[in-house]
């Protein structure tokens, strides 16, 4: 065994401190390994995107009209790469790669081939919001040194954490407040498998179970079928549609296009009572859709927020200000009533729970040892 491998193995063993509790030890091994895997994949992803940005920027310099030439390069690349590798290479993402390279031109030493990339691609995309280079470099250093999650980094940028620290006489108090406010953001141990950017990079299929419970998935599947069978012009567009913005990644549960109304219809399902924040989020989805997807001939996008708790007020419709008359006079004619939605959701919940009970029954019948253990636990 060579020395390099010996050192590497020693380093691995030193990461885990043995205790008297085997469960704690194994859980620690699993969680540390997950974090290492997440860090490794994200570092490679960031390196890839820096290199893509570097190569595109280099090509731009070769054109006489650099701005126009750059637009054409990205447009052509986006089509070719999407055809070959699937989603994740749209023009917006390629522009982010170029911005990444231009904001951090020295993060990779092209002469000695060394990389100082230490954060995830989601971290760097968040850092691109900071135009002050000194502040951006500080946030990068702190995010790495303090192992900030992306949500923690985003909050600290939004709340001007860097500038507040600079101006405060009691820096410990500011730091303590930040740690309290971001504590829950640092607790997500499954961030690796939930991160859609990583999933796309690895070429995995983004399983809906990462984003919704089985019940939610079942209800959404049934709503999709229900609207398609209504005969009122609904055409299915996407499920769990991934929308990129500079600040965050979003998912819309269901997207339809109604060819009678000539508009997109977005549906978001909530498992708790509908709040003002939920309606506000749908308003944001509508604005993004009108900006990114709607053609000039389309009518304004319509949003529907649904609640699976049918004893609550289960439906909220959302349309941008100024289009209320259009909704009242035309859109409502082609929408399911609240009672129809309530019946569909209740029916699907009943079917789902019956299927769950049947599955549990079959598992017990197929595994007598499991049945014996269940009886023993009841005693």
N, C-alpha and C positions, 0 to 999 in steps of 0.2 A: 504493500500500500504506500502510495507516495505521500510526501509530507503535507502537500496542499490539502489532500483529502483527509488526512489525519486532523489537521487544524480545523477543517470545516466540520468534521464529525464532533470534535471537542466543543466547538462553538454551539452546535446543535444540542449537545447534552447539557451545556451550561445554561441553556434557556429555561430548563425545567427544574424546579426545586422540589425534591421529593419530600412528602410529608407522611404522616401516619394515616391519612385518609385517601384511599385509592380512587374513590369517585372524584374528589376534588382534583387529584393529580391528572386523571384522564381528561376531565373537563378542561383543565388548564392547557393540556397538550393540544386538544382539539381547537380551542379558541385561539391559542397563539399561532397554530399552524394556519388557521383560516386567515388571520391577520397577515401572516407572512405571504400567503398565496395572493391575497388581495393587493398587498403592497407591490409584489413582483409583477403581477399582471398589469396593474395600473401604471407602474413605471415604464414598462415596455410600450403600453398604449400611448403614454405621453411622449416617449421617444419617437414612436412612429409618427405622431401628428406634428412634432417639431420638424422632423425630416421632410414630411410632406410639405409643410409650410415653407421650409428652406428651399426645396426644389422648385416650388411654384414661384416664389419670390425671385429666385435666380432666373427663371424663364421669363418673368415679366420684364427684367432688365434688358432682355434681348430685343424687345419690341420697340418700334419707334414711338407709337402712341401707347405708353406703358399702361395707362389706366384702362383703355379700351381693350388692349391686348390681354391684360390680366383677366378681364371679365370673360372674354372668349375662351381663354385657357380653362378657367374654372367651369364654365358651362359645358365644354366638351369633356373634360375629365369627369365631371359629375355623372354624365350620361354613361360613359364607358365603364366607370368603376361600379356604378349601381347595377348595370347589366351583368357584370361579372361577379361582384361580391355581395349584392343585395343592399338593403338600406344601411344608412350610416355614412353615406358619401354624397349627400345632397350638397347643393351650392353653399348653403348656410354653414355646414360643418367644414367645408373646405376653406371658406373665408375665415372661420375661427382658427384653422391651422396656420394660415398666413399671419393672422393677427398675433397668434402665439409666438411664432418665430420672430416677428418684428418687435414684440414687447420684451422678449427674452433672447436676444440675438447671441448672447455670450454664455447661455446656459449649457451649450455643447461646444467644446473646443474642437473645431474642425481640423486643426493641425495635428494635435496629439490623439484625436479620436476619443476623447474622454467626455462623459456626460455628467452633469451635476443636477439632472432632473431627479427630484426626490418626492414629488407629490403626484396625486392622481390627475387624470385629464379633467375630471369634474372640478377639482381644486383650481387648476390653471384657468379653466374657462371662467370660473368665478373671479379669479384675480384680474382677468382682463377688463373687468368693470372699473378697476382703479386706474385712473389716468396719471396720477402723481407717482412717478417712478420710485421715489424714496419710500412712500407709503406702501406701494405694491411690493417692493423688495422686503419691507419689514413684515408685512402680512405673510409673505411666502416663508420667511425664516421662522416666524412664530407658529404658523400652521404645521410646519415640519417638526420643530422643536417641542411643541406642546401637543402634538398629534391631534390637531383639531379635525373634527369631521367637516364635511362640506357645509352642512347646515350651520355649524358653529362659525365657520369662516364667513358664510354669507351674512349671518346676523351681526358679526363684528364689523363687517364692512358697512352694512346698512346703518348701524348705530354709531358710526364714526369712532370706533374704539381706539384706533391709533391716535387720532387728534385729541380725543378726550384724555388719553394717558399723557400726552405731551403737555397739555394745559393744566392737568390736575396736580395739586400739591400733595394729595394723598393717593398715590398710585396704587398702594396695596388695596385700598377700599374699592377703587375702580376695577382692579383685577378680580377681587373677590366677588363683586357684583356680577361681573361677566361670567365667572365660573358657575355661579348659582343659576343664572339665567339660561346657560347653555348645557346644564348638567344632563338633561334628558336627551339632548342631541348627541351626546357622547356614548349612549348606552346601547345603540343598535348593533348587536353582534352579528346580524345577518346582512349587513350592508353589502357584502360582496355579491351574494346571489340576487339581491334586490336591485342592484345598480344596472339600469338598462343599457348604459353605455358599454359596460364591461361585457354584458351578455351579447350585445351586437358584435363587439370586437372578437369574441371567441367563436362567433358563428353559431351560437346556440339559438334555439327557438325560445322566444320570451313566453314562458308559460303563464297563463292568466292566474294560476294559483299563487304566484308571487305577489299579486296585487289585489286579490279578492278572495274571500272565503269560498268554500264549495257551494254554500247556499247562495251567496251573491252571484257566483258564476252560473248556477242553475237558473236563477231568476232572470239574469241578463240574457241567457240563451233563449229562454221562453219568450221574453219581450221581443227579441229579434224576430222570432218565428211569428209571433202574434201580429206585429206591425206589417210584416211582409204579406200576411194572409188577409189583412184588412181590406185590400182592394182599393186603397185610397192614394195610390201613387208612390208608395215607399220603395226605394231601392237601397239595398244594403251597401254601405261604403267601407266601414271598418269597425273593429272591436278593439278596445284598449288602444286607441290610436295615440301614438307617441308624438307629442308636439315639443319641439326644442325652442327655448328662448335663451337669452344671454344669462339669465339668472337661474333657471331651473328647468327640469324636464317634467312634463305633465302627461297624464293619460286620460283620455275621454272614453267612458265605458262603451258607448255605442254611437256611431255616426251613420245617418241615413241621408239620402237626397230624395226630396219629394218632387217628382217631375211634373206634377200638376201645379203645385205652388211655386216651383222653380226656386227652391231654397234648401239649404242644408238644415238638418234637424239633429241636434246633439242631445244625448241622454246621459245623465249621471245618476247612479244609484247610491243612496245612503242607507246605512243600517240603523242610524239613530234619527232622532227628530231633526227635521230640516231647520237650519239656522240661517241667520243673515249672512254669515261667512260663506255658507254653501252657495247661496244665491249670488253673492259677490264673485265667487270663483267661477260660476257659470257665466256671469257677465264678462269675465276676463276671457274665458274660452271663446265666447261669441266674437269679441273684438279681435282676438287672434285669428279666428277662422275667417272673419270678414276681410282681414288684411292679407292673410296668406293663401286662402283657398278660393274665396268667392270670386266669380268672374263678374265683369261689368253688367252682364245681362241677368245675373241672379238677383233674386229678392233677398232681403236681410235674413241672416241666419237666426234660427229659433233654438232656444235651449229649454230642456225639460229636466228638472231635478225631481227625482222620485225617492220616496221613503218606503223601505220594506216593512216598517211597522205600520200596518194598515189601520190601526185604531187612531193613528195620528192624521193630520192633514197631509195627505200623501203626495200632493203635486204642487210644484211651483213652476210657472212658465216665465221665461226670461227672454226679453227682446230689447235691443238698444233703444234708448230714449228717442222719441220722435216717430217710432213705428207702431205705437200702440193701436192706432186706428186700423192699420193693416191687419194686425193680429185679431182684433175684435170682429172685423167685417169679413175676413177671408180665411185666415189660418185656422181658426177654431172649428170650421166646418170639416176639416180634414184630420183633426186630432181625435184620439180616443178620449172618451169621457173619463172623469175621475172614477166613476163606478166601474167602468170596464177595466181600467187599470187595477183597481182594488181587487176585482174578481180574479184577474189573471195572476196577480202576485199571490193571493191567498191559495189559489188552486195549485200553483207551482210549489209553494211552501208545503202544502199537504202531501203532494206527490213526493217531494224530497224527503220529508220525515218518514214516510212509509218505506221508501227505498232504503233509508238508513237503518230502520228497524229490521227489514228483511235481510240486509247484509250482515248485521250483528247476529241475527238468528242463524244464518247459514254458517258463519264463522264458528259459532259455538257448537253446532251440530257436526261440523267437519273436524273440530279439534276437541275431543273429550277431555283432554288434560286441561285445556283452557276453561272448560265448563266446570271441572272439579275445583280449579283454583278460584273461580268466581263464587262458587258455593262456599268454599272455605273462607273467603274474605267476608262474605255476608255473615257467617257465624262469628 
